[in-house]
Amino acid sequence: MIDSLVKKRRALSLNSKLKEQVYLLAFGIYVAFNFLAGTMYIVLVPSNIIRIGQLVGVLIAVIKIFFFDIYDDKKEVLLISILGLFLWVCSLNAEVMDLFYYYVLVVAARGVDFRRILRLFIGIISVGTVVVIVSAKLGIIIGLTNSRDGATAIRYALGFVYTTDFAARIFYLLLTYVTFRKFKLLFSEYIIAISMVAFVYIVTDTKLDTLLMLLIIMVALFKKYITKALIIMKAKVINILTVLSILGIIGLTYLYDKTNILLVIINKVLTRRLEFGHAAFTKYNVTLFGQEVVQNGNGGIHKGYFEYFYIDSSYLRILMMNGFVIFVIVLIFLLSLSSNFINKKMYSLEIMLLFVLLSSLIDQHLIEISFNIIFIAFFANTKFFEEGSDSEIE
């Protein structure tokens, strides 16, 4: 009988390891190709290859869901299936599949150690970023440059599709690494982090991402006090502030009027994001189930004159492109994830989520998995990040 139990435990252990390996393979392939799509390698690599690569990653994740994961609750299976089908349809309507693919990888992450996922992500993005920068400097791919209107400073994208994309890439990489370290850094790591901030500011002249990166360092320095603040506020207050922030940026965008001095100042600080977001409301109505929103951003190469129109705020993008229903579902998901982190005392993950939510007010990377991977934690094994009782937190 004892031998039988030992064999079962070994079988379960082997199955668990195999499940993780299958998922990490899927995740790694998808992230790598998603990352590639944000670099000037898109000039050399056919878009079909990138799409096929991402699809391969998603299909391997689906194999993990159907052949390795065990679901005891039929209602949960039904809910996951219906929600997946709904996201698929709305993504097809928007003609952008990022949200659906991300959903598949979230579901497939069930039981996988989130630390291993973070480690793989950091490895892929770090190596990928170095390769892209070196490729741009060697002339293998194009290194785009630009400058702001009326400014003399040159901004460098160093092989990425745009300067702000490069800055966001470094911001999310730093955030992921610091989260992996549970916001407890060594002196040498602080030096490296500060060097990254300086590098991003000098090369890209991107103020918003620079400020966010500085804030990450400050939070790491004062993690104890930040954690105590989260404990005092509790999930309810944090969720209320989250909803107010998201609805606030959408409301300001909708109400934007170039004759309103206050809104004009806010628009200038946000580098015209309110102005172009307002144009989205003017050109398109909010739909229930998504629509294609044709956009022309500054990223990549443009032949001849083009009229710039791009929605930067992630929340507004989801609302306009994926529809009102998906927007509500995503909002509920964000609040549920935040509540779970707070209730289980996973304060490092909660801080990471708050940084992602804050950044997504002004950038479009919320559902791009090669930037933000915090949603993977919803089903993944995050026990390592539990920080004990509130009274034990120093």
Phi, psi and omega per residue, in radians:
M1 nan -0.753 3.126
I2 -1.105 -0.746 3.112
D3 -1.054 -0.668 3.134
S4 -1.114 -0.742 3.129
L5 -1.140 -0.699 3.125
V6 -1.096 -0.738 3.131
K7 -1.115 -0.705 3.130
K8 -1.123 -0.739 3.137
R9 -1.121 -0.712 3.103
R10 -1.118 -0.694 3.126
A11 -1.118 -0.745 3.122
L12 -1.138 -0.698 3.129
S13 -1.109 -0.783 3.114
L14 -1.111 -0.728 3.129
N15 -1.110 -0.700 3.129
S16 -1.108 -0.755 3.128
K17 -1.146 -0.704 3.137
L18 -1.134 -0.726 3.095
K19 -1.011 -0.784 -3.140
E20 -1.116 -0.748 -3.118
Q21 -1.110 -0.729 3.124
V22 -1.089 -0.778 -3.121
Y23 -1.159 -0.791 -3.113
L24 -1.078 -0.599 3.056
L25 -1.104 -0.841 3.131
A26 -1.056 -0.845 -3.109
F27 -1.082 -0.806 -3.112
G28 -1.076 -0.765 3.140
I29 -1.109 -0.814 -3.088
Y30 -1.139 -0.805 -3.126
V31 -1.078 -0.716 -3.110
A32 -1.069 -0.793 -3.125
F33 -1.308 -0.575 3.057
N34 -1.132 -0.700 3.069
F35 -1.089 -0.795 -3.113
L36 -1.009 -0.621 -3.113
A37 -1.149 -0.288 -3.140
G38 -1.758 0.250 -3.140
T39 -2.113 2.938 -3.139
M40 -1.341 0.079 2.961
Y41 -1.161 -0.209 3.091
I42 -1.108 -0.340 3.077
V43 -1.304 -0.557 -3.095
L44 -1.643 -0.597 -3.091
V45 -1.727 2.142 3.140
P46 -0.994 2.474 -3.111
S47 -1.037 -0.548 3.115
N48 -1.101 -0.643 3.115
I49 -1.110 -0.748 3.129
I50 -1.125 -0.761 3.131
R51 -1.118 -0.735 3.131
I52 -1.129 -0.723 3.117
G53 -1.037 -0.796 3.109
Q54 -1.110 -0.708 -3.130
L55 -1.132 -0.658 3.097
V56 -1.050 -0.793 3.097
G57 -1.029 -0.760 -3.139
V58 -1.146 -0.720 -3.128
L59 -1.129 -0.676 3.083
I60 -1.126 -0.663 3.088
A61 -1.106 -0.684 3.106
V62 -1.117 -0.694 3.090
I63 -1.046 -0.722 3.112
K64 -1.082 -0.719 -3.132
I65 -1.113 -0.793 -3.021
F66 -1.442 -0.535 -3.010
F67 -1.949 -0.188 -3.098
F68 -2.110 -0.563 -3.094
D69 -1.481 2.521 -3.141
I70 -1.997 2.221 3.118
Y71 -2.051 2.111 3.120
D72 -1.604 -0.441 -3.092
D73 -1.688 1.925 -3.115
K74 -1.143 -0.554 3.122
K75 -1.142 -0.646 3.118
E76 -1.151 -0.727 3.116
V77 -1.075 -0.757 -3.127
L78 -1.123 -0.771 -3.128
L79 -1.112 -0.786 3.138
I80 -1.091 -0.707 -3.121
S81 -1.173 -0.800 -3.129
I82 -1.130 -0.778 3.133
L83 -1.110 -0.700 3.112
G84 -1.106 -0.751 3.118
L85 -1.100 -0.734 -3.131
F86 -1.126 -0.771 3.113
L87 -1.115 -0.646 3.126
W88 -1.090 -0.818 -3.126
V89 -1.105 -0.807 -3.124
C90 -1.173 -0.571 3.074
S91 -1.203 -0.660 3.064
L92 -1.107 -0.698 3.114
N93 -1.083 -0.677 -3.140
A94 -1.390 -0.263 -3.078
E95 1.063 0.519 3.041
V96 -2.406 2.076 -2.988
M97 -1.673 0.059 -3.042
D98 -0.943 -0.785 -3.070
L99 -1.134 -0.745 3.137
F100 -1.160 -0.787 3.131
Y101 -1.077 -0.719 3.108
Y102 -1.073 -0.728 3.133
Y103 -1.030 -0.776 3.136
V104 -1.043 -0.756 -3.132
L105 -1.224 -0.519 3.049
V106 -1.154 -0.839 -3.133
V107 -1.122 -0.712 -3.093
A108 -1.225 -0.290 -3.092
A109 -1.347 0.033 -3.104
R110 -0.898 2.128 3.053
G111 1.406 -0.081 -3.115
V112 -1.456 2.390 -3.140
D113 -1.083 2.056 -3.081
F114 -1.129 -0.484 3.096
R115 -1.082 -0.713 3.137
R116 -1.155 -0.635 3.110
I117 -1.154 -0.786 3.114
L118 -1.065 -0.763 -3.124
R119 -1.079 -0.753 3.122
L120 -1.138 -0.752 3.127
F121 -1.036 -0.860 -3.127
I122 -1.048 -0.716 3.123
G123 -1.103 -0.844 -3.100
I124 -1.116 -0.833 -3.074
I125 -1.224 -0.663 3.128
S126 -1.121 -0.900 3.140
V127 -1.105 -0.775 -3.136
G128 -1.043 -0.745 -3.132
T129 -1.115 -0.755 3.115
V130 -1.100 -0.776 -3.141
V131 -1.062 -0.752 -3.122
V132 -1.143 -0.797 3.139
I133 -1.081 -0.804 3.125
V134 -1.104 -0.710 3.126
S135 -1.074 -0.687 3.126
A136 -1.190 -0.719 -3.125
K137 -1.218 -0.517 3.116
L138 -1.473 -0.123 3.119
G139 1.483 0.177 3.127
I140 -1.216 -0.703 3.031
I141 -2.177 2.916 -3.092
I142 -1.336 2.360 3.019
G143 -1.827 1.722 -3.058
L144 -1.239 2.568 3.019
T145 -2.305 2.699 3.051
N146 -2.777 3.070 3.071
S147 -2.514 2.713 3.108
R148 -1.272 2.721 3.098
D149 -1.030 2.194 3.095
G150 1.404 0.031 -3.123
A151 -1.887 2.671 3.133
T152 -1.736 -0.290 -3.103
A153 -1.167 2.319 3.094
I154 -1.557 2.332 3.128
R155 -1.913 2.346 -3.047
Y156 -1.954 2.337 3.101
A157 -1.651 -0.279 3.058
L158 0.864 0.812 3.054
G159 1.681 -0.140 3.076
F160 -1.636 2.925 -2.983
V161 -1.245 -0.347 3.104
Y162 -2.836 2.754 -3.086
T163 -1.084 -0.741 -3.126
T164 -1.192 -0.539 3.059
D165 -1.130 -0.721 3.103
F166 -1.114 -0.770 3.128
A167 -1.095 -0.753 3.125
A168 -1.127 -0.624 3.122
R169 -1.061 -0.781 -3.138
I170 -1.216 -0.681 3.100
F171 -1.021 -0.871 -3.110
Y172 -1.186 -0.599 3.093
L173 -1.133 -0.792 3.106
L174 -1.091 -0.775 3.138
L175 -1.057 -0.755 -3.130
T176 -1.138 -0.748 -3.140
Y177 -1.132 -0.810 -3.123
V178 -1.109 -0.630 3.062
T179 -1.138 -0.751 3.085
F180 -0.988 -0.586 3.123
R181 -1.557 0.101 -3.135
K182 1.004 0.613 3.090
F183 1.027 0.506 3.074
K184 -2.092 1.730 -3.033
L185 -1.849 2.626 2.997
L186 -1.402 2.872 -3.139
F187 -1.011 -0.737 3.135
S188 -1.094 -0.602 3.128
E189 -1.232 -0.614 3.046
Y190 -1.092 -0.720 3.130
I191 -1.085 -0.773 3.124
I192 -1.111 -0.760 -3.139
A193 -1.075 -0.783 3.120
I194 -1.116 -0.651 3.096
S195 -1.121 -0.679 3.098
M196 -1.108 -0.726 3.124
V197 -1.077 -0.836 -3.139
A198 -1.071 -0.764 -3.141
F199 -1.041 -0.820 -3.125
V200 -1.093 -0.757 -3.111
Y201 -1.165 -0.762 -3.115
I202 -1.166 -0.739 -3.045
V203 -1.383 -0.711 -3.008
T204 -1.868 -0.287 -3.088
D205 0.917 0.711 -3.133
T206 -1.807 1.858 -2.986
K207 -1.314 -0.718 -3.046
L208 -1.134 -0.803 3.111
D209 -1.184 -0.597 3.091
T210 -1.084 -0.780 3.118
L211 -1.099 -0.711 3.128
L212 -1.129 -0.685 3.121
M213 -1.171 -0.690 3.057
L214 -1.090 -0.648 3.134
L215 -1.156 -0.622 3.074
I216 -1.040 -0.787 3.140
I217 -1.114 -0.727 3.127
M218 -1.118 -0.710 3.117
V219 -1.121 -0.696 3.101
A220 -1.088 -0.683 3.128
L221 -1.156 -0.631 -3.066
F222 -2.029 0.633 -3.088
K223 -0.965 -0.706 -3.096
K224 -1.016 -0.778 -3.096
Y225 -1.294 -0.609 3.090
I226 -1.119 -0.748 3.121
T227 -1.076 -0.763 3.117
K228 -1.088 -0.648 3.104
A229 -1.121 -0.700 3.108
L230 -1.131 -0.684 3.124
I231 -1.116 -0.736 -3.136
I232 -1.163 -0.747 -3.090
M233 -1.234 -0.606 -3.089
K234 1.125 2.965 -3.044
A235 -1.075 -0.665 -3.056
K236 -1.078 -0.853 -3.126
V237 -1.135 -0.750 3.133
I238 -1.069 -0.737 3.140
N239 -1.160 -0.663 3.101
I240 -1.110 -0.772 3.112
L241 -1.120 -0.640 3.109
T242 -1.100 -0.845 -3.140
V243 -1.087 -0.772 -3.134
L244 -1.093 -0.674 3.136
S245 -1.151 -0.814 -3.106
I246 -1.158 -0.836 3.123
L247 -1.180 -0.540 3.135
G248 -1.112 -0.829 -3.127
I249 -1.174 -0.612 3.087
I250 -1.205 -0.716 3.120
G251 -1.107 -0.785 3.107
L252 -1.076 -0.683 3.125
T253 -1.141 -0.775 -3.130
Y254 -1.129 -0.677 -3.066
L255 -1.513 -0.035 -3.060
Y256 -0.925 2.313 3.132
D257 -2.512 2.161 -3.067
K258 -1.171 -0.126 3.076
T259 -1.605 -0.162 3.129
N260 -1.564 1.970 -3.034
I261 -1.051 -0.762 -3.121
L262 -1.081 -0.794 3.139
L263 -1.174 -0.588 3.099
V264 -1.132 -0.699 3.111
I265 -1.137 -0.805 3.110
I266 -1.066 -0.713 3.132
N267 -1.086 -0.681 3.123
K268 -1.173 -0.749 3.113
V269 -1.070 -0.668 -3.123
L270 -1.582 0.359 3.099
T271 0.829 0.948 3.003
R272 1.176 0.345 -3.135
R273 -1.175 -0.627 3.095
L274 -1.134 -0.723 -3.116
E275 -1.056 -0.872 -3.106
F276 -1.311 -0.540 3.051
G277 -1.153 -0.688 3.099
H278 -1.094 -0.621 3.114
A279 -1.070 -0.525 3.109
A280 -1.126 -0.731 3.094
F281 -1.162 -0.562 -3.136
T282 -1.260 -0.723 -3.080
K283 -1.444 -0.518 -3.050
Y284 -2.318 2.582 2.980
N285 -1.575 2.693 3.023
V286 -1.281 2.212 3.139
T287 -1.831 2.919 3.108
L288 -1.331 -0.708 -2.961
F289 -2.159 0.415 3.001
G290 1.651 2.802 -3.127
Q291 -2.826 2.815 3.035
E292 -1.373 2.249 3.073
V293 -2.046 1.874 -3.083
V294 -1.289 2.178 -3.083
Q295 -2.311 2.593 3.063
N296 -2.225 1.797 3.132
G297 -1.648 3.102 -3.128
N298 -1.439 -0.213 -3.074
G299 -1.199 2.656 3.081
G300 1.355 -2.762 -3.089
I301 -1.924 2.341 3.090
H302 -2.082 2.367 3.116
K303 -1.735 1.928 3.129
G304 1.400 -2.953 -3.080
Y305 -1.268 2.487 3.006
F306 -2.535 2.634 3.139
E307 -1.582 2.034 -3.099
Y308 -1.211 2.267 2.994
F309 -2.733 2.025 -3.108
Y310 -2.650 2.409 3.101
I311 -1.663 2.032 -3.085
D312 -1.544 -0.769 -3.078
S313 -1.100 2.195 -3.118
S314 -1.046 -0.679 -3.084
Y315 -1.191 -0.706 3.105
L316 -1.200 -0.615 3.091
R317 -1.077 -0.804 3.138
I318 -1.105 -0.752 3.137
L319 -1.082 -0.830 -3.069
M320 -1.345 -0.673 -3.025
M321 -1.597 -0.737 -3.088
N322 -1.685 -0.220 3.051
G323 1.747 2.847 -3.063
F324 -1.107 -0.714 -3.094
V325 -1.112 -0.794 3.113
I326 -1.139 -0.650 3.094
F327 -1.015 -0.783 3.132
V328 -1.134 -0.740 3.135
I329 -1.087 -0.774 3.124
V330 -1.102 -0.710 3.129
L331 -1.092 -0.765 3.100
I332 -1.092 -0.714 3.113
F333 -1.064 -0.787 -3.138
L334 -1.066 -0.751 -3.138
L335 -1.184 -0.665 3.119
S336 -1.150 -0.746 3.139
L337 -1.114 -0.763 3.132
S338 -1.101 -0.783 3.129
S339 -1.079 -0.707 3.124
N340 -1.087 -0.760 3.125
F341 -1.091 -0.768 -3.117
I342 -1.192 -0.819 -3.094
N343 -1.120 -0.551 3.124
K344 -1.679 0.166 3.069
K345 1.040 0.645 3.068
M346 -1.713 1.247 -2.961
Y347 -1.227 -0.529 3.096
S348 -1.123 -0.728 3.111
L349 -1.202 -0.625 3.097
E350 -1.128 -0.727 3.115
I351 -1.108 -0.734 3.089
M352 -1.043 -0.797 -3.141
L353 -1.050 -0.744 -3.136
L354 -1.108 -0.663 3.068
F355 -1.117 -0.733 3.122
V356 -1.104 -0.776 3.137
L357 -1.105 -0.695 3.127
L358 -1.163 -0.823 3.135
S359 -1.084 -0.636 -3.077
S360 -1.239 -0.202 3.012
L361 -1.120 -0.495 -3.048
I362 -2.129 -0.205 3.125
D363 -2.144 2.949 -2.989
Q364 -1.783 0.295 -2.935
H365 -1.725 0.170 -3.068
L366 -0.957 -0.765 -3.064
I367 -1.902 0.380 3.021
E368 -1.756 1.912 -2.935
I369 -1.228 -0.325 3.085
S370 -1.410 -0.060 2.981
F371 -1.848 -1.082 -3.012
N372 -1.948 2.122 3.133
I373 -2.072 0.177 -3.052
I374 -1.084 -0.488 -3.120
F375 -1.150 -0.417 3.112
I376 -1.041 -0.456 -3.099
A377 -1.177 -0.204 -3.077
F378 -1.040 -0.780 3.139
F379 -1.897 -0.220 -3.086
A380 -1.252 2.900 3.087
N381 -1.420 1.892 -3.074
T382 -1.994 0.333 -3.056
K383 -0.989 -0.582 -3.140
F384 -0.985 -0.498 -3.035
F385 -1.566 -0.021 3.066
E386 -1.228 2.345 -2.986
E387 -1.939 0.415 3.068
G388 1.349 -2.971 -3.092
S389 -1.254 2.702 -3.122
D390 -1.037 -0.605 -3.117
S391 -1.199 -0.347 -3.119
E392 -1.527 -0.194 -3.079
I393 -1.335 2.213 -3.092
E394 -1.883 nan nan
